[in-house]
């Protein structure tokens, strides 16, 4: 493996948590027992590595957009394999839009809208750092935070989903946010 290929592989590994979070946000919770978001992300990263010469952008933001588009296509393929997409091309396009919307929700979670290219790049970098920090949390904390702040689920629905009381979910959110803030400060 040459030095450029090694650098590309390290970059892909660094960004693994971000597409995993996006895949998790797009995947129906009922399918998670059959399809692990990490499998779709692994396939996406492998394809990104194999097709690295096709990337024509010059910034991290463009690279992340390219990666999100590849992830959307792989999610559509995976859902099609489970009979969810029913070969509907419109569904594939809606997955791309939903992936972009998830990314926008993550960015909104981090900061208000900014407009300059450097600010957008910084926002994308913060979204990647957020995804990495979320990946370090215990599963229940991560699940509660993502459902509440990224998917806008109410506390009662999260409690039902996790099989806990609303008060227990509030504790998960509080502890999860505390750990998340500590990790992001590092």
Secondary structure, 3 states (H helix, E strand, C coil): CCHHHHHHHHHHHHCHHHHHHHHHHHCCHHHCCCCCHHHHHHHHHHHHHHCHHHCCCCCHHHHHHHHHHHHHHHHHHHHHHCCCCCCCHHHHHHHHHHHHHHHHHHHHHHCCCCCCHHHHHHHHHHHHHHHHHHHHCCHHHHHHHHHHHHCCCCHHHHHHHHCCCHHHHHHHHHHHHHHHHHHHHC
